[in-house]
Amino acid sequence: MMTKRTPRRLLTSLVLAFTLIAGVGLRLYDLTEPPLDFYPTRQYRSLILARSFYLTWRPGAISPLEQERRAAGNRIARYEPPLLERLVARTYLVIGGEKPWIIRIYNTLFWLLGALGLGLLARRIHPHPAVLIAAIGYWMLLPFSVQVTRAFLPDPLMTVLLVWSALAWYRWAQDGNPGWLVAAGLLGTGAAVVKIYALFFLLPVGLALAWTRFSRLWRPHPWWLVWLLPPGVALPIYLRLHSPDDAAGFLVSWTLKLKRWWLSPMPYGGWLDTVNNALHGGWVLVALLALFLTYQEKPYRAFVLAWLAGYGLYGSVFLIQFATHAYYHLPLVPLVALGLGLALRHLMALLEEQPRWVQGMALFFLTTAWIYPVGITYWHLRSVDYRPKAEAYRRIGQSLPRDGKIMALTEGYGWPLLYHGDVFHVTRWPTQAHALLFNTWDRAFEDIFQERTRGYDYFLVTDFEEFWRQTPLRHYLYERYPLIHQGGDYLLWDLRQPKE
């Protein structure tokens, strides 16, 4: 027998099906496109490392070129345990060759699991189907989430595990089931091992939700062991990966040495601009209003405030990265998604009291809000082709001289040039933004150039946009050194024979 709820459930199922199918389709569209569209520095670092594992594990003879490729991966610094790189390399062995696009399939599967966890959390916060639909819609169709889940990054998997850990903490705070407490600890530990930055969210969320059950947190209880499990497991792993001096050096370089920027409005403006561009600032504001205007039970308020506190602390410690690296903001996506779900629920309640024509107009705009991101993301993916750029790196690698050391102004720290062109021994000339950030151009340019290029034989330029910005470098090279190659792909100067 058909009930009144049947049409609503059918509509909910259809919208969710469209959302999931469209989200998967966008992530797998043009699967073999080279990863030059989104932070290639980070992606190619992982690709080079995965290739090194593959060549280490692959049975049979290995050529001299492959030995160089394998060695290149061994020289790369490892910021996190190379879990995804090992997974991709193992997949290379199964399918019989390097297919760098395989990470897009894995990240798509991870993100679908995240959609399930987010959906369960949304239903816990409010059972209205609008909350579920809007949350999953933002999670799957946000152009930024499509872009970042097509990339070879650990952040999508970390965020998915954060969502599931938050769900487990939330369920335990509601009903006290110890099974959910154990799940929270294990899932949170997984997130922290994938990327230790997950602790910025795990620790405040666990503490806040435990406070909703125990007003006296200091009393002995197993939840303390669960709360300490992620840092207790992840920190030793990362300290083994990086010595204490390396870890301290990273914090000094990227936090303490940049303390002069803490009182400058520039990084905060960059932070807001990045959020606006990646997460769509209007939707973020709507979501935050809905989150704070919705009165729910105590665990809900604790969860929202703790997640925002973790995000704020994360950004305060890594202020420059928050201003320049969009994927650092990925953990904010689930909270914005939940806020938009609550906003849509409020809107649906208002629309029920409106005339039919108002409801029709609202339905039209809501449908547009679902279709627009699909169309704009598809158009962007279809209109850009990075295969010629990857082919250019291959050609450059084949034509560069092999008889000397090369200083290069090139994209992505030189990793794309290494991966596609097998140019293994190149030192990167700093970008203008890097030099200004660390205040390294505080002397006469000639002194800086001579110090950095001492012992180098050639100066290579493939990043023409950055080269045009660095006027002193451009003038100095043209005036002082002979240009031995000038073509569409690159410029090359001979540093061994300065002009008279």
Secondary structure, 3 states (H helix, E strand, C coil): CCCCHHHHHHHHHHHHHHHHHHHHHHHHCCCCCCCCCCCHHHHHHHHHHHHHHHHHHCCCCCCHHHHHHHHHHHCCCCCCCCHHHHHHHHHHHHHCCCCCCHHHHHHHHHHHHHHHHHHHHHHHHCCCHHHHHHHHHHHHHCHHHHHHHCCCCCHHHHHHHHHHHHHHHHHHHHHCCHHHHHHHHHHHHHHHHHCHHHHHHHHHHHHHHHHCCCCCCCCCCCHHHHHHHHHHHHHHHHHHHCCHHHHHHHHHHHHHCCHHHCCCHHHHHHHHHHHHHHHHHHHHHHHHHHHHHCCCCHHHHHHHHHHHHHHHHHHHHCHHHHHHCHHHHCCHHHHHHHHHHHHHHHHHHHHCCCCHHHHHHHHHHHHHHHHHHHHHHHHHHHHCCCHHHHHHHHHHHHHCCCCCCEEEECHHHHHHHHHHHCCCCEEECCCHHHHHHCCCCCCCHHHHHHHHHCCCCEEEECCHHHHHHCHHHHHHHHHHCCEEEECCCCEEEECCCCCC
